[in-house]
Amino acid sequence: MSDPGAPSIPSHKLARVASLAGAGAQVGANYLKHFSRKVITGEAPEDDLHSANADAVYRSFSTLKGGPLKMAQMLSIDRNLLPKAYRDKFALAQYSAPPLSYPLVAKTFRQELGCEPTELFDEFCPKAAHGASIGQVHRATKNGRAYAVKIQYPGVATSVRSDLALVKPIALQMLGLKSADIEEYFQEIQERLLEETDYDLELQRSMDLSKRSAHLPGIRFPEYFPQWSSRRVLTMEWIDGLPLDRFADQEPSQEIRDRVGQAIWDFYHFQVHTLHQFHADPHPGNFLVLPDAQVAVLDFGCTKSITPEFQRTYFELLRPSVLHDEARFAEALTALGVLQTTDAPRLRQVLLEKAKEGSLLLSRPFHVEQFDFGDASYMESVFALGERNRQDPDLLEIGPTRGPASALYLNRAYFGLYSLMGRLRARIRARIPEA
């Protein structure tokens, strides 16, 4: 039953510090080599530096799993946050995290449920079917029915805070930011990650949100089994389907792509605007497309709740009546903390212009009867705008901490949603939420 080739996870704080320190030292050495080469030869491609650093950081993060690997997964979703080499390497966190050895899986199972996996289930595959940042999934069967059993990695729950404190300097170096610039956002990420390590909480949210969203057409959810779940083990129905990106690679018909895309879009619309609590982990592996073109939504470990007041103010920026009224637009930005009373007139004007440009572009799907995400030029415009803003000297002077930390996961959800629609090349009907 053992898998000797599978790695264990450093669980002692000193071992985790050593791993991250090694990654940080390698990044520093890569920078030194890069600048030395530039001085000597006059040429040192930035892509080579990014590629070497991305490889060093990902090796460390994937070994530690937990907070570091989850951070990599989050960063890979946003094309505008990191250079391509980091995005490509960190995207492996969605599917290719190295698995945990079976003896450690069985040990966690015994600690949580008081028996061996093979005592509870008729069959339990020792090899992980899926490995991710917080835990890995094994396929099991009992009485002819298939189950997905998610086992949390040892030490993940107790190391989130210390891991993020260690990861922070590396992330700041990669992103070119100062600690004070992102403190509020780091705290938001830490809070969500701590929630993700609590499978009791995930079970509760999964069952609640699945029940409240069960009426949505084209969407289905796995059944969950509290009797075989605990704080570090979560058992649910096994669902066979294709992850959304692999489904899109099969070139399904436009009608099927539209149906799948509309189902996912309506799922997010309902959760954000009606429930005010939403699935906040929109990478393709969390959406399985079934043979009948229904979409199974997986993994409610990362969810975010927002207030109705915040939801209304945030989406005011989509409305033409607000977009084209400078006073109302500025009022909404002020309410969100993007504009501040201490802003110098020139910087205030820069923020207004940049926000207007972004809102006009991102609200475009809401202003037509049917929007075609198959138009590659649209998503390229979104990515290009983000890249320009990332390097804009005026925005760099202002700093990144504008707007509430609560917007971090809402922005992430919609950026992920737009990316999924672009991956599907779906034509969807969007609706501006009622005021």
C-alpha positions in Angstrom: 0.0 0.0 0.0 2.9 2.4 0.5 4.2 4.7 -2.2 7.9 5.1 -1.4 8.3 7.6 -4.3 5.8 10.1 -2.8 7.3 12.8 -0.7 6.6 13.7 2.9 5.9 17.2 4.0 8.2 19.2 6.3 5.9 19.8 9.3 8.4 21.1 11.8 8.7 24.9 11.8 12.5 24.8 11.5 12.3 22.5 8.4 9.8 24.8 6.8 11.8 27.9 7.5 14.9 26.1 6.0 13.0 25.2 2.8 11.7 28.8 2.3 15.0 30.3 3.3 16.6 28.1 0.6 14.2 29.4 -2.0 14.8 33.0 -0.9 18.6 32.4 -1.1 18.3 30.9 -4.6 16.2 33.9 -5.7 18.9 36.2 -4.4 21.6 34.2 -6.1 19.7 34.4 -9.4 19.3 38.1 -9.1 23.1 38.5 -8.4 23.9 36.2 -11.4 21.5 38.2 -13.6 23.0 41.6 -12.8 26.5 40.4 -13.0 25.8 39.0 -16.4 24.3 42.3 -17.4 27.4 44.3 -16.2 29.8 41.9 -18.0 28.0 41.3 -21.3 25.5 44.1 -21.4 22.7 41.5 -22.0 20.6 39.6 -19.5 17.2 38.6 -20.6 14.5 39.2 -17.9 12.7 36.1 -19.0 15.7 33.9 -18.0 15.7 35.5 -14.5 12.0 35.0 -14.1 12.2 31.4 -15.2 15.0 30.5 -12.8 13.3 32.2 -9.9 9.9 30.7 -10.7 11.4 27.2 -10.7 13.2 27.7 -7.4 10.1 29.2 -5.6 7.7 26.6 -7.0 9.9 23.7 -5.9 9.9 25.0 -2.4 6.2 25.9 -2.3 5.1 22.5 -3.8 7.1 20.7 -1.2 5.6 22.7 1.7 2.1 22.7 0.3 -0.5 24.6 2.5 -0.3 28.4 2.5 2.7 28.7 0.1 1.2 26.4 -2.6 -2.2 28.0 -2.2 -0.5 31.4 -2.7 1.0 30.1 -5.9 -2.3 28.8 -7.1 -4.0 32.2 -6.4 -1.2 34.2 -8.1 -1.4 32.0 -11.3 -5.0 33.0 -12.0 -4.2 36.7 -12.5 -2.2 37.2 -15.7 -1.4 40.8 -14.8 0.2 40.2 -11.4 3.2 38.2 -12.3 5.5 37.6 -15.3 4.6 34.7 -17.6 7.3 32.4 -16.2 5.8 32.6 -12.7 2.2 32.2 -14.0 3.1 29.1 -16.0 5.0 27.4 -13.2 2.5 28.3 -10.5 -0.4 27.1 -12.6 0.9 23.6 -11.9 -0.5 24.0 -8.4 -4.0 23.6 -9.9 -3.3 20.0 -11.0 0.2 18.7 -10.4 1.0 19.2 -6.7 3.3 16.3 -5.7 1.3 13.7 -3.8 1.6 12.8 -0.1 2.8 9.2 0.7 0.1 6.7 1.5 1.4 5.9 5.1 0.9 9.6 6.0 -2.5 9.6 4.4 -3.5 6.5 6.4 -2.1 8.0 9.6 -4.2 11.2 9.2 -7.3 9.0 8.5 -6.7 6.9 11.6 -6.3 10.0 13.8 -9.4 11.6 12.5 -11.9 8.7 12.0 -10.3 6.0 14.3 -9.8 3.3 11.6 -7.9 2.5 8.5 -9.3 3.7 5.2 -9.7 0.1 4.1 -11.7 -0.7 7.2 -14.3 2.0 6.4 -14.4 1.6 2.6 -14.4 -1.6 0.5 -11.7 -0.1 -1.6 -9.4 2.9 -1.1 -6.9 3.8 -3.8 -3.5 4.5 -2.1 -2.5 6.8 -5.0 -4.0 10.2 -4.9 -6.4 11.0 -7.8 -5.8 14.8 -7.3 -3.3 16.7 -5.3 -3.7 20.4 -4.4 -2.4 22.9 -1.9 -4.3 22.0 1.3 -5.1 18.3 0.8 -5.3 15.5 -1.8 -8.2 13.4 -3.0 -8.4 9.6 -3.1 -11.0 7.5 -4.8 -12.8 5.0 -2.6 -15.8 2.6 -3.0 -18.3 1.2 -0.6 -21.3 -1.0 -1.5 -20.7 -0.3 -5.2 -20.7 3.5 -4.9 -17.7 5.7 -5.5 -16.5 8.4 -3.1 -14.0 11.2 -3.2 -12.1 11.4 0.1 -10.1 14.5 0.7 -7.3 14.2 3.2 -5.6 17.3 4.6 -1.8 17.4 4.6 -0.2 17.1 8.1 0.9 20.3 9.7 -0.9 22.6 7.2 -3.5 24.0 9.6 -0.9 24.8 12.3 1.6 26.4 9.9 -0.5 28.8 7.9 0.4 31.9 9.9 4.1 31.1 10.1 4.3 30.0 6.5 2.7 33.2 5.2 5.1 35.3 7.3 7.9 33.4 5.7 6.5 33.6 2.2 5.7 37.3 2.4 9.3 38.6 1.7 9.6 36.3 -1.3 6.2 37.5 -2.6 7.1 41.1 -2.0 10.3 40.6 -4.0 8.5 39.0 -6.9 5.9 41.7 -7.0 8.1 44.6 -6.3 6.0 45.8 -3.3 6.6 47.1 0.2 5.2 45.2 3.2 3.0 48.1 4.4 1.4 48.3 0.9 -0.3 44.9 1.2 -0.7 44.2 4.9 -4.5 44.4 4.8 -4.6 42.1 1.8 -2.2 39.6 3.4 -4.5 39.5 6.5 -7.5 38.8 4.2 -5.6 35.9 2.5 -4.5 34.5 5.8 -8.1 34.5 7.1 -9.4 32.7 4.1 -6.5 30.1 4.2 -7.2 29.4 7.9 -10.8 28.7 6.9 -9.7 26.4 4.2 -7.9 24.2 6.7 -11.1 23.6 8.6 -12.9 20.8 6.8 -15.8 20.9 9.3 -16.4 24.5 8.1 -16.0 23.4 4.5 -18.5 20.6 4.9 -21.1 23.0 6.5 -20.6 25.6 3.7 -20.6 23.0 0.9 -23.9 21.5 2.1 -25.5 24.9 2.7 -24.5 26.6 -0.5 -25.2 23.5 -2.6 -28.7 23.3 -1.1 -29.4 27.0 -1.7 -28.1 26.9 -5.3 -29.6 23.5 -6.2 -32.3 25.1 -8.4 -29.9 26.6 -10.8 -30.2 25.1 -14.3 -27.2 23.2 -15.6 -25.4 23.1 -12.3 -25.0 20.1 -9.9 -23.1 19.5 -6.7 -21.7 16.4 -5.1 -23.4 14.8 -2.1 -21.5 15.2 1.1 -21.2 12.6 3.9 -20.8 14.1 7.4 -20.6 10.7 9.1 -17.3 10.0 7.2 -15.9 13.5 7.6 -13.9 15.5 10.2 -11.8 18.5 10.6 -9.1 17.0 8.3 -11.1 14.5 6.3 -13.9 15.3 3.9 -15.9 12.6 2.1 -18.2 13.4 -0.8 -19.7 11.7 -3.9 -17.2 10.9 -6.7 -18.2 12.7 -9.9 -16.7 11.7 -13.2 -16.3 14.7 -15.6 -13.7 16.7 -17.5 -12.1 19.8 -15.9 -13.3 22.8 -17.7 -10.1 23.6 -19.5 -9.7 20.0 -20.8 -13.3 20.1 -21.8 -12.7 23.2 -23.8 -9.7 21.6 -25.5 -12.0 19.0 -27.0 -13.6 21.7 -29.2 -17.3 21.1 -28.2 -20.0 22.8 -30.3 -20.7 26.4 -29.8 -24.2 25.5 -28.4 -22.6 23.3 -25.7 -19.9 25.9 -24.9 -22.6 28.6 -24.5 -24.7 26.3 -22.3 -21.8 25.5 -20.0 -20.7 29.1 -19.9 -24.2 30.4 -19.1 -24.6 27.9 -16.3 -21.3 28.9 -14.6 -22.1 32.6 -15.1 -25.6 32.3 -13.6 -24.1 30.3 -10.7 -21.8 33.2 -9.8 -24.5 35.9 -10.4 -26.8 34.1 -8.0 -24.3 33.6 -5.3 -22.8 37.1 -5.4 -26.0 39.1 -5.8 -28.6 37.0 -4.0 -26.7 34.9 -1.4 -23.9 37.5 -0.9 -21.6 34.5 -0.3 -19.7 32.9 -3.2 -17.3 30.2 -4.3 -14.0 32.1 -4.4 -11.7 29.6 -6.1 -12.6 29.8 -9.8 -9.8 27.8 -11.4 -10.8 25.3 -14.1 -10.2 22.2 -12.0 -13.1 23.1 -9.7 -15.6 22.8 -12.6 -16.2 19.4 -14.1 -18.3 19.2 -17.3 -20.4 16.0 -17.4 -21.5 14.1 -20.5 -24.9 15.8 -20.4 -23.1 19.2 -20.4 -24.1 19.9 -16.8 -21.4 21.4 -14.6 -20.4 19.9 -11.3 -19.0 22.6 -8.9 -16.4 21.4 -6.5 -14.5 22.7 -3.5 -16.2 25.3 -1.3 -13.2 25.5 0.9 -12.6 29.0 -0.2 -15.7 31.1 0.0 -16.2 34.8 0.7 -19.1 36.6 2.3 -19.8 40.3 1.4 -22.4 42.7 2.8 -25.3 43.8 0.6 -24.1 47.4 0.9 -20.7 46.5 -0.4 -22.2 44.5 -3.2 -24.4 47.4 -4.3 -21.6 50.0 -4.2 -19.2 47.7 -6.1 -21.5 47.0 -8.9 -22.7 50.6 -9.2 -19.5 51.0 -11.3 -21.1 48.9 -14.0 -24.1 51.0 -14.6 -24.1 53.4 -17.6 -26.0 56.0 -15.5 -23.0 56.0 -13.1 -20.2 55.4 -15.5 -21.2 58.5 -17.5 -21.9 60.8 -14.5 -18.5 61.9 -13.1 -19.9 63.0 -9.8 -21.7 59.7 -9.2 -18.8 57.7 -10.4 -16.4 59.6 -8.1 -18.9 59.1 -5.2 -18.9 55.3 -5.7 -15.1 55.2 -5.9 -14.9 57.2 -2.7 -17.3 54.9 -1.0 -15.1 52.0 -1.9 -11.9 53.8 -0.7 -10.4 54.0 -4.1 -10.6 57.8 -4.0 -9.5 59.5 -0.8 -9.9 63.0 0.5 -6.1 63.4 0.9 -5.4 62.7 -2.8 -3.7 65.5 -4.6 -5.7 66.8 -7.5 -3.5 65.4 -10.2 -3.4 61.9 -8.7 -7.2 62.0 -8.1 -7.7 62.7 -11.8 -5.3 59.8 -12.7 -7.4 57.5 -10.5 -10.6 58.7 -12.0 -9.4 58.2 -15.5 -7.9 54.7 -14.8 -11.0 53.6 -13.0 -13.2 54.8 -15.8 -11.1 53.1 -18.4 -11.2 49.8 -16.5 -15.0 50.0 -15.7 -15.9 50.7 -19.3 -13.9 47.7 -20.4 -15.0 45.2 -17.7 -18.7 46.2 -17.8 -18.9 45.7 -21.6 -20.5 42.1 -21.2 -23.3 43.7 -19.2 -24.3 46.2 -21.8 -25.3 44.0 -24.7 -28.0 41.3 -25.1 -25.4 38.6 -25.6 -21.6 38.9 -25.1 -19.2 36.8 -27.1 -16.2 35.8 -25.0 -14.9 34.0 -28.1 -13.7 37.4 -29.3 -10.0 36.9 -28.3 -9.4 40.6 -28.7 -11.6 41.4 -25.7 -9.7 39.3 -23.2 -6.4 40.5 -24.6 -7.6 44.0 -24.0 -8.4 43.1 -20.4 -4.9 41.6 -19.9 -3.2 44.5 -21.7 -5.0 47.1 -19.5 -3.9 45.2 -16.4 -0.3 45.1 -17.7 -0.3 48.8 -18.4 -1.7 49.6 -15.0 0.8 47.3 -13.3 3.7 49.4 -14.8 2.0 52.8 -14.8 4.3 55.2 -12.9 1.4 57.3 -11.5 -0.3 54.2 -10.1 3.0 52.9 -8.7 3.3 56.3 -6.9 -0.2 55.9 -5.5 0.4 52.4 -4.4 -1.7 49.2 -4.6 -3.7 49.5 -1.4 -6.8 51.3 -2.7 -10.2 49.8 -2.1 -11.3 47.4 0.7 -9.6 44.1 1.3 -13.1 42.6 0.9 -12.8 43.3 -2.8 -9.7 41.0 -3.2 -11.7 37.8 -3.5 -14.5 39.3 -5.4 -12.0 40.7 -7.9 -10.5 37.2 -8.0 -13.8 35.5 -8.6 -14.7 37.8 -11.5 -11.3 37.7 -13.0 -11.5 33.9 -12.8 -15.0 33.9 -14.2 -14.0 36.1 -17.2 -11.0 33.8 -17.8 -13.2 30.7 -17.7 -15.6 32.3 -20.2 -12.7 33.2 -22.5 -11.3 29.6 -22.2 -14.7 28.3 -23.3 -15.2 31.0 -26.0 -18.8 31.1 -24.7 -21.5 33.6 -25.6 -23.4 34.5 -22.5 -26.2 36.8 -21.3 -25.0 38.9 -18.4 -27.3 41.0 -16.3 -26.5 44.1 -14.3 -27.8 43.4 -10.8 -30.8 45.4 -9.7 -30.1 48.5 -7.6 
